[in-house]
Amino acid sequence: MAITALPPDTDADIARVTEALAMITPRWNVRILLALSGPPLRYSELAAKVSWLQNGQLHPKLKSLCDAGLVERTEHTARHVSYRHTERGAALLPVLPVIVTWAEEHLEKADGPLPAIEQIEDGLTLLTRRHAAAILWVLKSRQEVSGRALARIVMPSSDWTNIYPPLRQLVADGLVDTDGIGQPYRLSAAGDGLGPVLGALSAWSAGQSLDQAAQHPVWGHPQAKPAPRPWLSSQPRPTPAALPPARTTASSPAWHHRDLFSHATTARPKAAIPAGGPRR
């Protein structure tokens, strides 16, 4: 069933990316996937790595990741069960440093260096806004679009005024720009910079090598980068420490997955900030 008024191939592409984001964005999912990097772990071993999760929280998270096809549960005996990435789950890991690279360049700077995992969580929060993927797709391909025209494309079966709440959120997040009420909408520099992220997510969700991200018909061909537009920040903050460069190929990333955590700790990590984006 079509979601948008875009061509079927594009509509399916957006639907796959939206579904992929819904798999990995829920709280703690990426941290659990990273904790599983390496040999299979027994439940108790995994629980020790994500010790901030309270009793009863880890099991439903693991079940949802298994249902999504990202984690495999192997029952050796009644008392010996182990968990590991599926091939699909392992293929997702090289997408994560692409998100880190984008977040470091475009999200508001923190008071101090942020662990890359927090950069990932903040970036994913922005991308899972309602209708965000479809709106960003249309603005990338058409450059400037009025709210009414955007509504006809993104939500053809809904009242056209329903486009404005998600549009206002994307403007507040710093991904979309407009000159004011009644003026067309366009991607900001941060929104345009999502090309490698959405291209990689599209390739992964379609079961393709991440090398194919550069060939994406919308996100794979660089266009003139929009001039940065001023926005208000709650408070200026210094640039985080440099992280290893992202890789967009399916080969093993140059960094180790444990590097996404700033240091070993058993303390409960800070939750992804709901507002995210330039205003964090």
Backbone bond lengths (Angstrom), bond angles and torsions (degrees), N, CA, C in turn:
res aa  C-N    CA-C-N  psi(-1)  N-CA   C-N-CA  omega(-1)  CA-C   N-CA-C  phi
1 M - - - 1.466 - - 1.525 109.51 -
2 A 1.323 117.05 131.15 1.459 121.51 -177.44 1.522 110.37 -67.94
3 I 1.315 115.37 139.81 1.466 121.51 176.88 1.516 110.12 -95.87
4 T 1.326 115.96 -40.49 1.458 121.96 -178.11 1.529 109.30 -119.09
5 A 1.339 115.18 -179.92 1.467 120.59 175.19 1.517 111.23 -93.86
6 L 1.315 117.63 13.71 1.460 122.20 178.12 1.519 110.26 -77.87
7 P 1.331 118.86 165.40 1.465 120.65 177.91 1.531 110.99 -55.77
8 P 1.344 117.75 151.63 1.471 121.21 -174.82 1.525 114.08 -53.75
9 D 1.340 117.92 -41.17 1.464 119.77 -179.40 1.530 111.18 -63.94
10 T 1.324 116.19 -41.68 1.463 120.03 179.17 1.514 110.49 -68.55
11 D 1.327 116.20 -42.37 1.463 120.65 179.12 1.529 110.37 -59.38
12 A 1.332 116.54 -42.87 1.468 120.77 178.92 1.523 111.14 -66.30
13 D 1.333 117.08 -37.82 1.461 121.87 178.33 1.524 110.23 -60.88
14 I 1.331 116.56 -47.97 1.467 121.26 179.92 1.519 110.56 -63.06
15 A 1.341 116.51 -41.27 1.464 120.23 -179.60 1.524 111.08 -63.32
16 R 1.335 117.46 -40.31 1.469 120.80 179.47 1.530 110.97 -64.86
17 V 1.326 116.04 -44.38 1.468 119.26 -179.31 1.527 110.36 -65.79
18 T 1.321 117.03 -40.74 1.464 120.79 177.95 1.518 110.60 -61.21
19 E 1.324 116.80 -41.84 1.465 121.00 178.82 1.528 110.85 -66.56
20 A 1.336 116.52 -40.23 1.461 120.08 178.98 1.523 111.04 -62.31
21 L 1.328 116.24 -42.91 1.456 120.03 178.71 1.531 111.12 -63.70
22 A 1.333 116.39 -37.17 1.465 120.09 179.00 1.527 111.48 -65.47
23 M 1.332 117.58 -25.52 1.463 120.72 178.32 1.522 112.41 -73.62
24 I 1.324 116.34 -39.31 1.466 119.23 -167.72 1.523 114.17 -104.07
25 T 1.336 117.64 -17.39 1.456 119.46 -175.27 1.525 114.52 -76.66
26 P 1.339 121.10 -32.04 1.471 118.88 -177.30 1.523 112.46 -49.48
27 R 1.313 114.75 147.63 1.456 122.71 -172.83 1.528 112.31 -50.36
28 W 1.327 115.84 128.93 1.451 127.34 176.23 1.533 114.49 78.35
29 N 1.333 119.62 -7.43 1.468 119.54 -175.32 1.528 112.13 -60.98
30 V 1.334 116.97 -45.35 1.468 119.18 -178.64 1.522 110.02 -65.75
31 R 1.324 117.54 -38.31 1.467 120.36 179.32 1.528 111.05 -63.50
32 I 1.326 116.74 -38.33 1.467 119.59 178.22 1.523 110.01 -67.22
33 L 1.332 117.38 -42.06 1.462 120.34 178.31 1.524 110.80 -60.83
34 L 1.319 116.81 -40.88 1.468 120.13 179.38 1.525 111.00 -68.82
35 A 1.323 116.48 -36.39 1.466 119.26 179.16 1.523 111.09 -64.68
36 L 1.331 117.19 -25.65 1.462 121.42 -179.28 1.525 112.46 -85.59
37 S 1.321 118.24 -0.73 1.459 119.73 177.23 1.519 109.22 -62.91
38 G 1.302 116.65 128.55 1.459 120.31 -177.97 1.513 111.19 112.59
39 P 1.335 117.48 -156.83 1.466 120.57 -177.25 1.525 111.31 -65.50
40 P 1.338 117.89 160.69 1.464 120.92 176.02 1.529 110.68 -56.70
41 L 1.319 116.01 147.26 1.459 121.39 -179.19 1.524 110.35 -120.65
42 R 1.305 115.36 141.65 1.456 119.63 170.02 1.533 107.86 -72.77
43 Y 1.317 114.93 162.26 1.460 119.64 -176.82 1.528 110.79 -56.37
44 S 1.326 116.81 -44.88 1.471 120.57 -178.13 1.527 111.41 -64.35
45 E 1.337 117.18 -35.72 1.460 120.70 179.02 1.526 110.89 -68.30
46 L 1.330 115.41 -41.79 1.462 119.26 177.86 1.526 110.52 -66.90
47 A 1.320 116.75 -41.69 1.467 120.32 179.19 1.522 111.11 -59.21
48 A 1.328 117.22 -35.32 1.464 120.62 178.51 1.521 111.27 -67.17
49 K 1.330 117.36 -30.48 1.464 120.60 -179.72 1.530 112.37 -78.33
50 V 1.320 116.81 -24.41 1.473 121.23 178.95 1.524 107.95 -121.04
51 S 1.307 115.53 53.57 1.462 121.27 -170.05 1.524 113.65 -67.57
52 W 1.334 118.03 -12.66 1.462 119.70 177.68 1.532 111.54 -71.68
53 L 1.345 117.53 -20.49 1.457 119.95 177.62 1.520 109.27 -71.92
54 Q 1.311 117.16 130.64 1.445 121.69 -179.12 1.524 110.27 -76.71
55 N 1.318 115.87 164.17 1.463 121.17 178.12 1.526 109.58 -53.98
56 G 1.300 115.82 132.72 1.463 120.79 178.67 1.509 114.27 91.23
57 Q 1.348 118.83 -10.15 1.466 120.49 -179.47 1.518 112.85 -89.09
58 L 1.328 117.07 -34.02 1.461 119.83 -175.14 1.522 111.82 -70.50
59 H 1.316 117.96 -42.56 1.467 120.05 -174.94 1.531 112.39 -58.14
60 P 1.349 120.44 -50.12 1.475 118.35 178.43 1.524 113.23 -63.70
61 K 1.329 116.96 -31.45 1.463 119.05 176.58 1.529 110.62 -65.13
62 L 1.324 116.24 -44.12 1.464 120.11 178.42 1.522 110.74 -63.39
63 K 1.314 116.58 -40.64 1.476 119.36 179.92 1.527 110.77 -62.26
64 S 1.335 116.79 -41.99 1.467 118.75 179.87 1.523 111.35 -66.16
65 L 1.341 117.75 -36.63 1.460 120.46 178.18 1.526 111.10 -70.72
66 C 1.327 116.88 -34.34 1.470 120.01 174.76 1.528 110.07 -67.05
67 D 1.336 116.79 -43.35 1.471 120.82 179.14 1.524 110.97 -62.78
68 A 1.339 116.73 -31.47 1.469 120.90 179.44 1.520 112.42 -79.25
69 G 1.336 116.97 -7.29 1.460 120.39 179.20 1.512 114.00 81.72
70 L 1.336 117.57 17.58 1.462 120.82 -179.02 1.526 112.27 -98.30
71 V 1.320 116.98 -24.42 1.463 122.53 -178.16 1.522 108.65 -129.19
72 E 1.323 115.51 143.72 1.468 121.81 -179.76 1.529 109.48 -114.02
73 R 1.309 116.05 131.60 1.464 122.20 177.28 1.523 108.32 -103.84
74 T 1.330 116.76 125.73 1.471 121.52 179.38 1.522 109.02 -118.72
75 E 1.322 115.94 122.97 1.459 121.22 179.85 1.530 108.18 -98.80
76 H 1.320 116.41 103.59 1.458 121.54 -179.88 1.525 110.37 -78.00
77 T 1.310 116.04 -47.75 1.465 123.28 173.11 1.522 106.28 -142.77
78 A 1.327 116.18 177.98 1.461 119.16 179.94 1.522 111.83 -61.30
79 R 1.336 116.66 -26.27 1.460 120.43 -177.45 1.532 112.81 -109.79
80 H 1.310 116.68 5.16 1.468 119.89 -178.68 1.522 109.38 -132.33
81 V 1.333 114.92 102.02 1.465 122.63 178.96 1.522 107.41 -123.68
82 S 1.320 116.21 135.90 1.465 119.59 178.95 1.521 110.52 -125.96
83 Y 1.327 114.60 160.12 1.465 122.03 -178.66 1.523 109.01 -129.07
84 R 1.312 115.11 144.29 1.461 121.17 177.23 1.524 108.51 -154.97
85 H 1.340 115.56 166.81 1.463 119.42 174.07 1.521 110.66 -66.43
86 T 1.315 116.32 144.89 1.456 119.62 162.40 1.528 107.77 -77.51
87 E 1.305 116.25 173.07 1.473 119.33 176.03 1.522 110.34 -59.62
88 R 1.331 116.09 -37.58 1.464 120.53 179.64 1.527 111.10 -68.62
89 G 1.322 116.20 -39.58 1.455 119.10 177.79 1.523 111.87 -64.55
90 A 1.338 116.18 -41.37 1.461 119.71 178.49 1.528 111.19 -64.78
91 A 1.335 117.28 -34.53 1.464 120.77 -179.84 1.522 112.22 -68.62
92 L 1.332 116.52 -19.64 1.459 120.13 179.35 1.528 112.28 -74.59
93 L 1.316 117.82 -29.13 1.468 121.22 -171.57 1.537 113.39 -57.05
94 P 1.355 120.18 -40.65 1.474 118.28 179.26 1.530 114.11 -66.33
95 V 1.348 117.70 -13.08 1.469 119.43 176.31 1.529 110.43 -72.69
96 L 1.327 117.03 -29.06 1.461 120.81 -171.85 1.535 113.59 -62.82
97 P 1.349 120.12 -43.85 1.471 117.34 177.98 1.516 113.77 -66.14
98 V 1.341 117.88 -21.51 1.467 120.04 174.78 1.530 109.05 -65.26
99 I 1.330 116.27 -39.78 1.467 120.78 178.11 1.522 110.15 -66.82
100 V 1.340 116.50 -40.20 1.467 120.42 178.83 1.529 110.69 -60.03
101 T 1.318 116.63 -45.54 1.461 120.59 -179.28 1.517 110.84 -59.62
102 W 1.335 116.72 -45.25 1.468 119.93 178.74 1.526 110.77 -63.07
103 A 1.329 117.13 -45.41 1.467 120.79 -177.39 1.522 111.38 -62.64
104 E 1.324 117.16 -40.35 1.464 119.95 -179.83 1.527 111.67 -63.22
105 E 1.324 116.17 -34.05 1.465 119.40 -177.62 1.522 112.06 -82.42
106 H 1.342 117.29 -34.60 1.462 118.84 -167.00 1.528 115.66 -115.58
107 L 1.318 119.91 -18.45 1.456 119.25 178.87 1.522 110.61 -85.37
108 E 1.324 114.91 157.12 1.457 120.01 179.53 1.520 110.09 -57.48
109 K 1.314 116.07 140.99 1.454 120.74 -178.07 1.522 110.77 -73.03
110 A 1.309 115.53 143.81 1.454 120.88 -176.56 1.525 111.18 -87.91
111 D 1.347 116.09 168.97 1.461 120.83 177.51 1.531 111.10 -61.87
112 G 1.322 116.18 -32.75 1.457 122.01 178.43 1.512 108.65 -145.75
113 P 1.313 117.72 178.23 1.466 120.44 179.50 1.528 111.22 -57.28
114 L 1.329 115.64 132.00 1.459 121.35 178.65 1.520 109.97 -99.35
115 P 1.327 118.10 139.03 1.463 119.02 170.69 1.527 109.18 -58.53
116 A 1.292 116.37 144.88 1.464 120.01 -178.71 1.528 111.79 -60.20
117 I 1.331 117.84 -30.03 1.459 119.75 179.47 1.529 110.76 -60.69
118 E 1.323 117.37 -35.29 1.462 119.58 178.53 1.527 110.97 -71.96
119 Q 1.330 116.89 -34.18 1.462 120.03 174.42 1.535 109.66 -61.45
120 I 1.323 116.22 -42.37 1.464 120.78 179.53 1.517 110.42 -62.51
121 E 1.321 116.33 -47.80 1.464 119.88 -176.81 1.523 111.48 -63.48
122 D 1.336 117.59 -40.60 1.461 120.18 177.99 1.530 110.93 -64.64
123 G 1.336 116.82 -43.08 1.461 119.98 179.34 1.513 112.45 -63.53
124 L 1.330 116.92 -43.48 1.463 120.72 179.42 1.522 111.50 -63.73
125 T 1.331 116.83 -35.57 1.459 120.03 178.68 1.522 111.04 -58.51
126 L 1.318 117.56 -41.48 1.464 120.90 179.70 1.516 111.86 -66.28
127 L 1.315 116.70 -40.38 1.460 120.38 -174.00 1.519 113.07 -73.47
128 T 1.324 117.26 -17.87 1.468 119.35 -178.68 1.523 112.13 -96.88
129 R 1.325 118.05 10.57 1.456 119.06 171.39 1.536 108.63 -56.57
130 R 1.314 117.28 150.57 1.459 121.01 -178.63 1.530 110.63 -60.61
131 H 1.315 116.64 128.26 1.474 125.30 179.31 1.529 112.84 66.97
132 A 1.331 118.35 7.66 1.466 119.60 -175.31 1.519 111.81 -60.31
133 A 1.336 117.39 -47.24 1.465 119.18 -175.90 1.524 111.07 -59.74
134 A 1.342 117.29 -45.12 1.465 120.32 -178.23 1.525 111.39 -66.35
135 I 1.326 117.37 -42.18 1.463 120.38 179.94 1.525 110.46 -62.84
136 L 1.319 116.46 -45.23 1.466 119.84 -179.79 1.523 110.73 -63.39
137 W 1.346 117.42 -40.57 1.466 121.70 178.09 1.526 110.34 -57.16
138 V 1.344 116.37 -48.80 1.461 120.53 -175.80 1.530 110.44 -65.76
139 L 1.311 117.07 -44.90 1.458 119.63 -178.52 1.524 111.86 -66.66
140 K 1.324 117.25 -33.30 1.464 119.74 177.22 1.518 111.10 -66.53
141 S 1.324 116.81 -40.97 1.467 120.16 -175.33 1.530 112.92 -82.45
142 R 1.352 117.54 -26.45 1.470 119.81 -175.44 1.520 113.02 -113.94
143 Q 1.298 117.41 -2.78 1.471 124.61 174.64 1.526 113.66 69.54
144 E 1.318 119.92 -62.86 1.468 121.22 177.38 1.525 108.96 -132.40
145 V 1.338 115.82 134.03 1.464 120.91 -177.45 1.520 108.51 -143.83
146 S 1.328 116.48 139.37 1.461 119.81 175.87 1.522 109.80 -72.45
147 G 1.314 115.99 159.77 1.456 119.84 178.80 1.511 112.32 -59.53
148 R 1.325 117.41 -43.71 1.464 120.75 -178.76 1.529 111.04 -63.72
149 A 1.342 117.36 -45.02 1.464 120.67 179.22 1.524 110.68 -64.94
150 L 1.320 116.18 -39.32 1.457 120.21 178.24 1.523 110.80 -62.44
151 A 1.318 116.97 -40.12 1.463 121.06 179.05 1.527 111.03 -62.94
152 R 1.325 117.21 -40.46 1.474 119.96 -179.46 1.520 111.39 -63.96
153 I 1.338 116.46 -29.26 1.463 120.45 -178.51 1.527 110.94 -85.54
154 V 1.327 116.43 -46.44 1.465 121.14 -170.97 1.513 112.67 -81.59
155 M 1.329 117.59 -39.55 1.468 121.14 -178.05 1.524 109.88 -134.21
156 P 1.337 117.00 68.96 1.471 120.58 -172.39 1.523 114.40 -64.34
157 S 1.318 118.58 -23.40 1.467 120.30 -177.69 1.522 112.77 -96.62
158 S 1.324 117.34 8.47 1.459 121.55 -176.84 1.522 110.08 -117.44
159 D 1.319 116.19 162.08 1.457 120.73 174.64 1.527 108.90 -60.11
160 W 1.323 116.96 134.14 1.461 119.90 -171.70 1.524 113.46 -63.37
161 T 1.335 117.38 -24.31 1.462 118.67 -179.76 1.532 112.26 -70.71
162 N 1.320 116.97 -13.60 1.465 119.66 179.34 1.532 112.65 -69.91
163 I 1.323 117.10 -8.53 1.457 119.81 179.22 1.529 111.49 -74.50
164 Y 1.325 117.20 -21.62 1.465 118.75 -171.08 1.530 114.98 -72.91
165 P 1.330 120.81 -38.42 1.483 117.24 176.08 1.533 113.45 -57.59
166 P 1.347 119.88 -49.66 1.475 116.91 177.63 1.524 113.04 -65.82
167 L 1.338 117.30 -32.94 1.461 119.27 177.89 1.530 110.74 -65.61
168 R 1.325 116.82 -44.24 1.469 119.51 178.72 1.521 110.85 -61.42
169 Q 1.334 117.18 -37.01 1.457 119.97 179.07 1.521 111.01 -65.92
170 L 1.328 116.98 -42.34 1.457 120.64 179.74 1.529 111.29 -66.95
171 V 1.330 116.97 -33.74 1.471 120.12 174.39 1.527 109.51 -66.12
172 A 1.345 116.68 -45.04 1.464 120.31 178.49 1.525 111.63 -62.83
173 D 1.335 116.83 -33.60 1.464 121.26 178.88 1.522 112.52 -75.25
174 G 1.337 116.82 -12.48 1.456 119.42 178.64 1.515 114.63 87.33
175 L 1.343 117.69 13.14 1.468 120.21 -179.69 1.527 112.49 -95.64
176 V 1.316 117.09 -20.56 1.468 122.52 -176.83 1.518 108.39 -130.06
177 D 1.335 116.24 145.45 1.463 122.94 178.45 1.515 110.37 -119.75
178 T 1.327 116.26 154.51 1.458 123.43 168.97 1.519 107.70 -154.67
179 D 1.320 116.92 155.24 1.460 120.86 179.00 1.513 112.62 -88.67
180 G 1.319 117.45 0.20 1.462 119.58 177.28 1.513 112.33 141.17
181 I 1.325 115.40 -179.15 1.473 122.03 -178.15 1.526 109.80 -58.18
182 G 1.335 114.94 131.34 1.460 120.72 179.18 1.509 114.44 83.73
183 Q 1.335 117.53 -6.28 1.466 121.59 179.64 1.527 109.93 -92.51
184 P 1.335 117.52 154.38 1.477 119.90 -179.49 1.521 111.97 -67.11
185 Y 1.317 114.31 163.70 1.459 122.14 179.93 1.520 109.72 -108.44
186 R 1.328 116.16 150.71 1.458 122.16 179.99 1.533 107.82 -150.51
187 L 1.312 116.10 163.51 1.455 120.20 176.65 1.523 110.26 -71.21
188 S 1.311 116.01 142.02 1.461 120.87 169.17 1.529 107.98 -79.38
189 A 1.320 116.15 178.05 1.471 119.40 175.73 1.520 110.29 -60.75
190 A 1.344 116.91 -38.69 1.468 119.99 179.16 1.521 110.96 -66.94
191 G 1.330 117.08 -40.38 1.463 119.93 178.78 1.511 111.84 -66.30
192 D 1.330 116.38 -42.54 1.455 120.25 177.95 1.531 111.08 -64.87
193 G 1.325 115.59 -32.69 1.466 120.32 179.81 1.515 114.15 -69.44
194 L 1.332 117.40 -8.68 1.468 120.82 179.01 1.526 112.66 -74.26
195 G 1.335 117.67 -2.71 1.459 120.47 -178.16 1.514 114.22 -47.84
196 P 1.337 119.77 -55.09 1.469 119.73 -179.75 1.524 113.48 -61.46
197 V 1.343 116.78 -34.88 1.470 120.26 -179.39 1.526 110.86 -68.12
198 L 1.329 116.72 -52.20 1.460 119.83 -177.44 1.525 111.20 -71.25
199 G 1.326 117.49 -31.18 1.460 119.71 174.65 1.520 111.51 -64.76
200 A 1.349 116.30 -42.28 1.464 120.51 178.93 1.520 111.51 -67.18
201 L 1.336 117.08 -41.84 1.463 120.47 178.05 1.529 111.13 -64.40
202 S 1.331 116.31 -37.55 1.457 119.96 177.82 1.522 110.91 -64.32
203 A 1.339 116.57 -45.65 1.470 119.84 179.50 1.527 110.59 -62.54
204 W 1.334 116.56 -45.68 1.468 119.53 -178.81 1.520 111.49 -63.85
205 S 1.327 116.94 -44.20 1.462 119.67 -176.73 1.524 111.75 -67.86
206 A 1.340 117.15 -23.40 1.470 121.10 177.44 1.525 111.63 -90.90
207 G 1.335 117.01 2.96 1.462 120.34 179.28 1.504 113.77 75.27
208 Q 1.327 117.68 22.39 1.458 122.00 -179.27 1.521 111.01 -100.15
209 S 1.314 115.68 162.21 1.452 120.78 172.62 1.518 109.13 -63.90
210 L 1.323 116.58 146.59 1.457 119.48 178.77 1.520 112.26 -65.22
211 D 1.327 117.29 -15.27 1.469 119.80 173.52 1.524 111.13 -59.07
212 Q 1.346 115.93 -26.90 1.457 120.00 -177.46 1.528 112.60 -73.88
213 A 1.336 117.81 -12.29 1.465 120.28 -178.45 1.524 110.95 -58.44
214 A 1.328 116.64 -36.33 1.466 120.08 -179.07 1.521 112.03 -68.61
215 Q 1.337 117.14 -15.63 1.463 120.62 -179.36 1.526 112.35 -98.46
216 H 1.335 117.58 5.79 1.461 119.83 -178.69 1.525 110.19 -59.81
217 P 1.342 118.50 133.99 1.468 120.03 -174.58 1.523 114.57 -64.61
218 V 1.314 117.93 -23.42 1.464 120.33 179.13 1.519 111.26 -106.41
219 W 1.339 116.31 -51.52 1.455 120.52 -172.61 1.528 113.50 -91.94
220 G 1.317 117.93 -9.22 1.457 119.74 -174.18 1.505 115.42 -89.81
221 H 1.331 118.00 -12.93 1.468 120.76 -177.49 1.514 108.71 -109.80
222 P 1.324 118.38 107.38 1.468 120.08 -177.05 1.518 111.99 -62.13
223 Q 1.316 114.98 139.34 1.460 121.72 175.74 1.519 107.82 -116.24
224 A 1.307 115.52 177.74 1.466 118.70 177.80 1.524 109.11 -59.65
225 K 1.298 115.63 130.39 1.460 120.25 -176.88 1.525 109.61 -75.82
226 P 1.347 117.69 128.49 1.466 118.65 179.15 1.519 111.02 -60.68
227 A 1.319 115.40 145.36 1.470 119.06 176.93 1.518 108.96 -66.27
228 P 1.324 117.10 135.60 1.471 119.40 178.80 1.519 110.12 -57.46
229 R 1.343 116.33 137.78 1.459 121.27 178.95 1.526 107.95 -109.10
230 P 1.324 117.94 143.08 1.469 119.41 -176.30 1.515 112.02 -66.96
231 W 1.314 116.33 143.01 1.454 121.34 172.53 1.513 108.01 -141.06
232 L 1.304 116.29 157.22 1.453 121.09 -177.19 1.509 109.42 -87.16
233 S 1.310 116.38 135.07 1.455 121.82 177.70 1.520 108.52 -109.67
234 S 1.317 115.63 146.69 1.455 118.91 178.99 1.531 110.43 -60.09
235 Q 1.322 116.33 -40.92 1.452 120.76 175.30 1.522 108.30 -164.98
236 P 1.331 117.78 138.49 1.466 119.41 179.45 1.515 109.98 -67.20
237 R 1.332 114.78 143.97 1.456 118.65 -178.30 1.520 109.41 -139.93
238 P 1.336 117.46 148.30 1.468 120.32 -174.93 1.512 112.14 -67.92
239 T 1.329 114.67 158.47 1.452 120.61 -179.81 1.523 110.97 -67.86
240 P 1.374 117.47 135.06 1.461 118.38 177.19 1.517 111.88 -64.35
241 A 1.314 115.31 161.32 1.464 119.97 176.76 1.516 109.96 -59.82
242 A 1.330 116.32 146.92 1.465 120.78 -178.37 1.518 110.45 -63.66
243 L 1.334 115.05 141.77 1.455 121.92 176.76 1.513 108.58 -112.77
244 P 1.323 117.83 162.45 1.459 120.07 179.20 1.511 110.97 -58.43
245 P 1.330 118.70 148.03 1.463 121.24 -179.66 1.515 111.19 -65.01
246 A 1.356 114.25 150.03 1.459 119.13 178.88 1.512 110.22 -76.95
247 R 1.327 114.60 155.18 1.458 121.55 173.64 1.504 106.97 -120.46
248 T 1.330 115.90 140.54 1.454 119.37 -179.18 1.517 111.65 -112.88
249 T 1.322 116.59 18.99 1.449 119.69 176.73 1.501 109.29 -104.11
250 A 1.320 116.02 168.08 1.456 120.95 -177.72 1.518 112.03 -79.74
251 S 1.345 118.26 -5.35 1.450 119.99 179.54 1.516 109.82 -71.86
252 S 1.328 116.42 167.82 1.449 120.70 -176.95 1.513 109.62 -61.90
253 P 1.364 117.72 136.49 1.461 119.77 -179.79 1.520 111.24 -67.96
254 A 1.345 115.20 155.91 1.455 120.02 -177.42 1.518 111.28 -68.16
255 W 1.357 116.97 -30.23 1.458 119.19 179.53 1.518 109.37 -88.13
256 H 1.333 115.53 160.80 1.456 120.26 173.33 1.515 107.91 -90.75
257 H 1.333 116.37 146.72 1.457 119.00 -176.43 1.525 111.89 -61.74
258 R 1.312 117.62 -27.63 1.457 118.92 177.39 1.524 111.88 -65.32
259 D 1.356 116.37 -19.82 1.454 120.00 -179.93 1.520 112.24 -69.61
260 L 1.326 117.42 -14.06 1.455 119.52 178.43 1.522 111.55 -71.24
261 F 1.308 117.03 -12.16 1.451 121.10 173.31 1.521 107.17 -104.31
262 S 1.324 117.17 136.83 1.465 119.48 -174.70 1.512 111.39 -66.15
263 H 1.313 118.74 -34.05 1.454 122.13 178.82 1.516 107.92 -163.94
264 A 1.314 115.69 161.96 1.453 119.43 178.95 1.516 109.18 -68.31
265 T 1.310 116.91 132.17 1.455 121.01 -179.03 1.502 109.98 -157.49
266 T 1.294 116.42 151.39 1.458 120.72 175.50 1.518 110.65 -108.17
267 A 1.336 115.81 2.13 1.461 119.30 179.79 1.519 110.13 -72.37
268 R 1.317 116.03 150.30 1.464 120.58 178.22 1.517 108.83 -66.63
269 P 1.344 118.67 124.18 1.465 120.44 -177.65 1.511 111.63 -73.56
270 K 1.309 114.10 161.41 1.453 120.38 176.88 1.515 109.52 -67.66
271 A 1.327 117.01 136.20 1.462 120.66 178.71 1.516 109.61 -69.85
272 A 1.339 116.13 154.90 1.455 120.45 175.27 1.520 109.02 -59.07
273 I 1.323 117.22 136.43 1.443 121.30 -174.90 1.514 109.21 -77.03
274 P 1.342 119.19 122.16 1.461 120.72 -175.77 1.513 113.50 -55.28
275 A 1.352 118.21 -39.47 1.464 118.72 -176.94 1.507 111.26 -69.38
276 G 1.342 117.59 -43.37 1.460 121.91 177.24 1.524 112.36 58.93
277 G 1.328 114.30 -164.37 1.441 121.51 170.21 1.505 114.51 64.29
278 P 1.335 115.56 -165.08 1.449 119.58 -177.42 1.515 113.58 -54.39
279 R 1.343 117.93 -26.81 1.464 119.77 -179.00 1.516 112.32 -93.31
280 R 1.346 117.39 -9.32 1.474 122.38 179.77 1.511 111.40 39.44
